[in-house]
Amino acid sequence: MNDVFDEKNYGEESEVSSQTMDWGKLGDYILGTFVKARHGVETQFGQNSIYEICAEKGSFHKLIGKGRLAMPAESPTTINKGEVWNVWGRGDIFCGVMNGMRPGQVLKLTFTEEKEGKNGMWKEVKINAPKTNEGKPMMNQAWLDTQGIAGIDW
């Protein structure tokens, strides 16, 4: 067995990068399983919430630069199955809907529109969360089984 604390294990190939999605171009999306939410996270834009999604698939255009001057990359970043990505949220409607999600619930987030607001441009991200034939939230039972928790019976 290898020594997990051997310095050779910690080279450039083991560097971890941010798994935070940017909404660079219309159509950017992530399809997957809601994992958890963290609230009250301090950022340069004030307090935000972070929603973690275990991906099935998706893609987005990383923003290059800072703030309002950031531009989307030409090539999309591919989101692979099993990766956990962070999505930031601030708006009352977006956060209100996301706060209603349950761990294990299947959803899709899609960047659909950019709008002018009183504080500048803002991005509309649509949330789709399918339901079962019984009208209950669709849950990813395979993911739930790996977590040692049971799906919520609504």
ZIGIWO-V578229 format. One record per pair of residues at least 12 apart in sequence whose C-alpha atoms are under 10 Angstrom apart, sorted by the first residue. I is the first residue (numbers start at 1). GAP is how many residues later the second one is. D is the distance in Angstrom with one decimal. If there is no record, write none. Layout:
i=I gap=GAP d=D
i=I gap=GAP d=D
This chain:
i=18 gap=67 d=8.6
i=18 gap=68 d=8.7
i=19 gap=33 d=9.6
i=19 gap=60 d=9.6
i=19 gap=64 d=8.4
i=19 gap=65 d=7.0
i=19 gap=66 d=5.0
i=19 gap=67 d=6.0
i=19 gap=68 d=8.9
i=20 gap=30 d=9.3
i=20 gap=31 d=9.8
i=20 gap=32 d=9.1
i=20 gap=42 d=9.3
i=20 gap=64 d=9.0
i=20 gap=65 d=5.6
i=20 gap=66 d=4.5
i=20 gap=67 d=6.1
i=20 gap=68 d=7.9
i=21 gap=38 d=8.9
i=21 gap=39 d=7.0
i=21 gap=40 d=8.4
i=21 gap=41 d=7.3
i=21 gap=42 d=9.2
i=21 gap=56 d=9.2
i=21 gap=58 d=9.3
i=21 gap=64 d=6.6
i=21 gap=65 d=6.1
i=21 gap=66 d=5.7
i=21 gap=67 d=7.9
i=22 gap=37 d=9.7
i=22 gap=38 d=6.5
i=22 gap=39 d=6.5
i=22 gap=40 d=5.3
i=22 gap=41 d=6.1
i=22 gap=42 d=9.7
i=22 gap=50 d=8.6
i=22 gap=55 d=9.7
i=22 gap=64 d=9.4
i=22 gap=65 d=7.8
i=22 gap=66 d=8.7
i=22 gap=89 d=9.7
i=23 gap=36 d=9.7
i=23 gap=37 d=6.4
i=23 gap=38 d=6.5
i=23 gap=39 d=7.3
i=23 gap=40 d=7.6
i=23 gap=49 d=8.3
i=23 gap=64 d=9.3
i=23 gap=65 d=9.9
i=23 gap=87 d=8.7
i=23 gap=88 d=6.3
i=23 gap=89 d=9.6
i=23 gap=91 d=10.0
i=23 gap=100 d=7.8
i=23 gap=101 d=9.5
i=23 gap=102 d=8.6
i=24 gap=36 d=6.5
i=24 gap=37 d=4.6
i=24 gap=38 d=5.9
i=24 gap=39 d=5.7
i=24 gap=40 d=9.1
i=24 gap=46 d=8.9
i=24 gap=47 d=7.2
i=24 gap=48 d=4.7
i=24 gap=49 d=7.5
i=24 gap=50 d=9.5
i=24 gap=52 d=9.0
i=24 gap=87 d=8.4
i=24 gap=99 d=9.5
i=25 gap=35 d=7.2
i=25 gap=36 d=6.0
i=25 gap=37 d=8.9
i=25 gap=38 d=9.2
i=25 gap=46 d=9.3
i=25 gap=47 d=6.6
i=25 gap=48 d=8.9
i=25 gap=49 d=9.4
i=25 gap=51 d=9.1
i=25 gap=86 d=7.4
i=25 gap=87 d=8.8
i=25 gap=88 d=9.1
i=25 gap=89 d=9.3
i=25 gap=98 d=9.9
i=26 gap=34 d=9.0
i=26 gap=35 d=9.2
i=26 gap=84 d=8.0
i=26 gap=85 d=5.3
i=26 gap=86 d=5.4
i=26 gap=87 d=6.4
i=26 gap=88 d=8.1
i=26 gap=97 d=9.2
i=26 gap=98 d=9.5
i=26 gap=99 d=9.4
i=27 gap=31 d=9.9
i=27 gap=32 d=8.7
i=27 gap=33 d=8.0
i=27 gap=34 d=9.6
i=27 gap=82 d=9.6
i=27 gap=83 d=6.0
i=27 gap=84 d=5.4
i=27 gap=85 d=6.1
i=27 gap=86 d=8.8
i=27 gap=98 d=9.5
i=28 gap=30 d=7.5
i=28 gap=31 d=5.7
i=28 gap=32 d=4.5
i=28 gap=33 d=6.9
i=28 gap=34 d=9.8
i=28 gap=48 d=8.5
i=28 gap=49 d=9.6
i=28 gap=81 d=8.4
i=28 gap=82 d=5.8
i=28 gap=83 d=5.4
i=28 gap=84 d=8.1
i=28 gap=97 d=9.3
i=29 gap=28 d=8.5
i=29 gap=29 d=5.3
i=29 gap=30 d=5.7
i=29 gap=31 d=6.3
i=29 gap=32 d=9.7
i=29 gap=50 d=9.1
i=29 gap=79 d=7.0
i=29 gap=80 d=5.4
i=29 gap=81 d=4.3
i=29 gap=82 d=6.4
i=29 gap=83 d=9.2
i=29 gap=96 d=8.9
i=29 gap=97 d=9.4
i=29 gap=98 d=9.9
i=30 gap=23 d=8.1
i=30 gap=24 d=9.2
i=30 gap=25 d=6.7
i=30 gap=26 d=7.8
i=30 gap=27 d=6.1
i=30 gap=28 d=4.3
i=30 gap=29 d=6.5
i=30 gap=30 d=8.1
i=30 gap=48 d=9.7
i=30 gap=49 d=7.4
i=30 gap=50 d=9.7
i=30 gap=55 d=8.7
i=30 gap=57 d=9.4
i=30 gap=77 d=8.3
i=30 gap=78 d=5.7
i=30 gap=79 d=5.4
i=30 gap=80 d=6.8
i=30 gap=81 d=9.4
i=31 gap=22 d=8.2
i=31 gap=23 d=8.4
i=31 gap=24 d=5.9
i=31 gap=25 d=5.6
i=31 gap=26 d=5.5
i=31 gap=27 d=5.9
i=31 gap=28 d=9.3
i=31 gap=48 d=9.2
i=31 gap=50 d=9.3
i=31 gap=75 d=7.8
i=31 gap=76 d=5.9
i=31 gap=77 d=4.3
i=31 gap=78 d=6.6
i=31 gap=79 d=8.6
i=31 gap=96 d=10.0
i=31 gap=97 d=9.2
i=31 gap=98 d=9.9
i=32 gap=20 d=9.9
i=32 gap=21 d=6.1
i=32 gap=22 d=5.5
i=32 gap=23 d=4.2
i=32 gap=24 d=4.7
i=32 gap=25 d=6.8
i=32 gap=26 d=8.6
i=32 gap=49 d=8.3
i=32 gap=50 d=8.8
i=32 gap=51 d=9.6
i=32 gap=52 d=9.2
i=32 gap=53 d=9.7
i=32 gap=72 d=9.2
i=32 gap=73 d=8.4
i=32 gap=74 d=5.7
i=32 gap=75 d=5.7
i=32 gap=76 d=6.4
i=32 gap=77 d=8.9
i=32 gap=97 d=10.0
i=32 gap=108 d=8.7
i=33 gap=19 d=8.6
i=33 gap=20 d=5.5
i=33 gap=21 d=5.1
i=33 gap=22 d=6.4
i=33 gap=23 d=7.6
i=33 gap=49 d=9.6
i=33 gap=51 d=9.2
i=33 gap=68 d=9.8
i=33 gap=69 d=9.4
i=33 gap=70 d=7.6
i=33 gap=71 d=5.5
i=33 gap=72 d=5.5
i=33 gap=73 d=4.5
i=33 gap=74 d=6.1
i=33 gap=75 d=8.5
i=33 gap=96 d=9.9
i=33 gap=105 d=9.8
i=33 gap=106 d=8.0
i=33 gap=107 d=6.7
i=33 gap=110 d=7.8
i=33 gap=111 d=9.6
i=34 gap=17 d=7.6
i=34 gap=18 d=6.3
i=34 gap=19 d=4.7
i=34 gap=20 d=6.5
i=34 gap=21 d=8.8
i=34 gap=50 d=9.6
i=34 gap=64 d=8.9
i=34 gap=67 d=7.0
i=34 gap=68 d=6.8
i=34 gap=69 d=5.4
i=34 gap=70 d=5.5
i=34 gap=71 d=5.4
i=34 gap=72 d=6.3
i=34 gap=73 d=6.9
i=34 gap=74 d=9.4
i=34 gap=105 d=9.3
i=34 gap=106 d=9.2
i=34 gap=109 d=9.9
i=35 gap=16 d=7.6
i=35 gap=17 d=5.3
i=35 gap=18 d=5.4
i=35 gap=19 d=6.4
i=35 gap=20 d=9.9
i=35 gap=49 d=8.5
i=35 gap=50 d=9.7
i=35 gap=51 d=9.9
i=35 gap=66 d=9.1
i=35 gap=67 d=7.8
i=35 gap=68 d=4.8
i=35 gap=69 d=6.2
i=35 gap=70 d=8.0
i=35 gap=71 d=9.6
i=35 gap=108 d=9.4
i=35 gap=109 d=9.7
i=36 gap=14 d=8.4
i=36 gap=15 d=5.9
i=36 gap=16 d=5.4
i=36 gap=17 d=7.6
i=36 gap=18 d=9.6
i=36 gap=50 d=9.7
i=36 gap=62 d=9.7
i=36 gap=63 d=9.3
i=36 gap=65 d=8.7
i=36 gap=66 d=7.8
i=36 gap=67 d=6.0
i=36 gap=68 d=8.9
i=37 gap=12 d=6.9
i=37 gap=13 d=5.7
i=37 gap=14 d=4.5
i=37 gap=15 d=6.3
i=37 gap=16 d=9.3
i=37 gap=49 d=9.3
i=37 gap=50 d=9.5
i=37 gap=51 d=9.8
i=37 gap=58 d=9.8
i=37 gap=61 d=8.3
i=37 gap=62 d=7.5
i=37 gap=64 d=9.2
i=37 gap=65 d=9.6
i=37 gap=66 d=9.1
i=38 gap=12 d=5.2
i=38 gap=13 d=6.5
i=38 gap=14 d=8.4
i=38 gap=50 d=9.7
i=38 gap=61 d=9.9
i=39 gap=12 d=8.7
i=39 gap=49 d=9.9
i=39 gap=50 d=9.4
i=39 gap=51 d=9.7
i=39 gap=56 d=9.7
i=39 gap=60 d=9.8
i=40 gap=50 d=10.0
i=41 gap=47 d=9.6
i=44 gap=23 d=9.3
i=45 gap=22 d=9.4
i=45 gap=45 d=9.3
i=46 gap=44 d=9.1
i=47 gap=42 d=9.4
i=47 gap=43 d=7.6
i=48 gap=40 d=6.7
i=48 gap=41 d=5.9
i=48 gap=42 d=5.3
i=48 gap=43 d=8.9
i=48 gap=47 d=9.3
i=49 gap=37 d=9.8
i=49 gap=38 d=8.3
i=49 gap=39 d=5.8
i=49 gap=40 d=5.2
i=49 gap=41 d=6.3
i=49 gap=42 d=9.5
i=49 gap=46 d=7.5
i=49 gap=49 d=9.7
i=49 gap=50 d=9.6
i=50 gap=35 d=9.8
i=50 gap=36 d=6.2
i=50 gap=37 d=5.6
i=50 gap=38 d=4.7
i=50 gap=39 d=6.2
i=50 gap=40 d=8.9
i=50 gap=45 d=9.4
i=50 gap=48 d=9.9
i=51 gap=34 d=8.3
i=51 gap=35 d=5.6
i=51 gap=36 d=5.1
i=51 gap=37 d=6.4
i=51 gap=38 d=7.5
i=51 gap=44 d=9.2
i=51 gap=47 d=7.7
i=51 gap=48 d=9.0
i=51 gap=50 d=10.0
i=52 gap=32 d=6.5
i=52 gap=33 d=5.7
i=52 gap=34 d=4.7
i=52 gap=35 d=6.4
i=52 gap=36 d=9.0
i=52 gap=51 d=9.7
i=53 gap=29 d=9.4
i=53 gap=30 d=8.2
i=53 gap=31 d=5.5
i=53 gap=32 d=5.3
i=53 gap=33 d=6.4
i=53 gap=34 d=7.7
i=53 gap=50 d=9.5
i=53 gap=51 d=9.4
i=53 gap=52 d=9.8
i=53 gap=53 d=9.2
i=53 gap=54 d=8.8
i=53 gap=55 d=9.5
i=53 gap=56 d=9.8
i=54 gap=25 d=10.0
i=54 gap=26 d=9.5
i=54 gap=27 d=7.7
i=54 gap=28 d=5.8
i=54 gap=29 d=5.7
i=54 gap=30 d=4.3
i=54 gap=31 d=6.5
i=54 gap=32 d=9.0
i=54 gap=50 d=9.1
i=54 gap=52 d=9.5
i=54 gap=89 d=8.9
i=55 gap=24 d=6.9
i=55 gap=25 d=6.5
i=55 gap=26 d=5.2
i=55 gap=27 d=5.4
i=55 gap=28 d=5.5
i=55 gap=29 d=6.0
i=55 gap=30 d=7.1
i=55 gap=51 d=9.8
i=55 gap=52 d=9.7
i=55 gap=53 d=9.5
i=56 gap=23 d=8.0
i=56 gap=24 d=6.6
i=56 gap=25 d=4.3
i=56 gap=26 d=6.3
i=56 gap=27 d=8.0
i=56 gap=28 d=9.5
i=56 gap=50 d=9.6
i=56 gap=51 d=9.9
i=56 gap=52 d=9.7
i=57 gap=21 d=7.8
i=57 gap=22 d=5.4
i=57 gap=23 d=5.3
i=57 gap=24 d=5.4
i=57 gap=25 d=8.4
i=57 gap=26 d=8.8
i=57 gap=51 d=9.6
i=58 gap=18 d=9.8
i=58 gap=19 d=8.6
i=58 gap=20 d=6.2
i=58 gap=21 d=4.8
i=58 gap=22 d=7.1
i=58 gap=23 d=8.6
i=58 gap=50 d=9.1
i=58 gap=51 d=9.3
i=58 gap=52 d=9.4
i=59 gap=16 d=9.8
i=59 gap=17 d=6.1
i=59 gap=18 d=5.4
i=59 gap=19 d=4.5
i=59 gap=20 d=5.2
i=59 gap=21 d=8.6
i=59 gap=51 d=9.9
i=60 gap=12 d=9.0
i=60 gap=13 d=9.1
i=60 gap=15 d=8.7
i=60 gap=16 d=5.2
i=60 gap=17 d=5.3
i=60 gap=18 d=6.9
i=60 gap=19 d=7.9
i=60 gap=50 d=9.6
i=60 gap=51 d=9.2
i=61 gap=12 d=5.4
i=61 gap=13 d=7.1
i=61 gap=14 d=6.6
i=61 gap=15 d=4.5
i=61 gap=16 d=5.9
i=61 gap=17 d=9.0
i=62 gap=12 d=8.7
i=62 gap=13 d=8.4
i=62 gap=14 d=7.0
i=62 gap=15 d=6.8
i=68 gap=52 d=8.8
i=68 gap=53 d=8.5
i=82 gap=61 d=9.8
i=87 gap=22 d=9.3
i=89 gap=36 d=9.5
i=91 gap=31 d=9.5
i=91 gap=32 d=9.8
i=91 gap=33 d=9.4
i=94 gap=30 d=8.5
i=94 gap=31 d=7.5
i=94 gap=32 d=8.1
i=94 gap=33 d=8.0
i=97 gap=29 d=9.9
i=97 gap=30 d=7.8
i=97 gap=31 d=9.9
i=97 gap=32 d=10.0
i=98 gap=29 d=8.1
i=101 gap=28 d=8.6
i=101 gap=36 d=8.8
i=102 gap=35 d=8.7
i=102 gap=37 d=8.7
i=102 gap=49 d=8.8
i=102 gap=50 d=7.9
i=103 gap=36 d=8.5
i=103 gap=37 d=9.1
i=103 gap=40 d=9.4
i=103 gap=41 d=8.0
i=103 gap=44 d=9.8
i=103 gap=46 d=9.3
i=103 gap=47 d=9.8
i=103 gap=48 d=8.2
i=103 gap=49 d=8.9
i=104 gap=33 d=9.6
i=104 gap=34 d=8.6
i=104 gap=35 d=5.4
i=104 gap=36 d=5.3
i=104 gap=37 d=7.2
i=104 gap=38 d=8.9
i=104 gap=39 d=6.5
i=104 gap=40 d=5.8
i=104 gap=41 d=9.6
i=104 gap=43 d=9.2
i=104 gap=45 d=9.2
i=104 gap=46 d=9.0
i=104 gap=47 d=7.1
i=104 gap=48 d=9.0
i=105 gap=24 d=7.6
i=105 gap=25 d=9.0
i=105 gap=26 d=9.6
i=105 gap=32 d=6.6
i=105 gap=33 d=5.9
i=105 gap=34 d=4.4
i=105 gap=35 d=6.1
i=105 gap=36 d=8.9
i=105 gap=38 d=9.5
i=105 gap=39 d=9.2
i=105 gap=46 d=8.6
i=105 gap=47 d=9.3
i=106 gap=22 d=8.7
i=106 gap=23 d=6.1
i=106 gap=24 d=7.1
i=106 gap=25 d=9.0
i=106 gap=31 d=7.8
i=106 gap=32 d=5.8
i=106 gap=33 d=5.5
i=106 gap=34 d=6.1
i=106 gap=35 d=9.8
i=107 gap=20 d=6.9
i=107 gap=21 d=5.5
i=107 gap=22 d=4.4
i=107 gap=23 d=7.0
i=107 gap=24 d=10.0
i=107 gap=30 d=9.5
i=107 gap=31 d=8.5
i=107 gap=32 d=9.1
i=107 gap=33 d=9.8
i=108 gap=17 d=9.8
i=108 gap=18 d=8.0
i=108 gap=19 d=5.8
i=108 gap=20 d=5.1
i=108 gap=21 d=6.6
i=108 gap=22 d=8.9
i=109 gap=16 d=6.3
i=109 gap=17 d=5.6
i=109 gap=18 d=4.8
i=109 gap=19 d=6.5
i=109 gap=20 d=9.0
i=110 gap=14 d=8.4
i=110 gap=15 d=5.3
i=110 gap=16 d=5.2
i=110 gap=17 d=6.7
i=110 gap=18 d=8.4
i=111 gap=12 d=7.0
i=111 gap=13 d=6.0
i=111 gap=14 d=4.4
i=111 gap=15 d=6.4
i=111 gap=16 d=9.2
i=112 gap=12 d=5.9
i=112 gap=13 d=5.8
i=112 gap=14 d=6.5
i=113 gap=12 d=7.3
i=113 gap=13 d=9.0
i=134 gap=20 d=9.9
i=135 gap=19 d=9.1
i=136 gap=16 d=9.3
i=136 gap=17 d=7.9
i=136 gap=18 d=6.3
i=137 gap=14 d=9.7
i=137 gap=15 d=8.8
i=137 gap=16 d=9.1
i=137 gap=17 d=8.0
i=138 gap=13 d=9.6
i=139 gap=12 d=6.8
i=139 gap=13 d=8.5
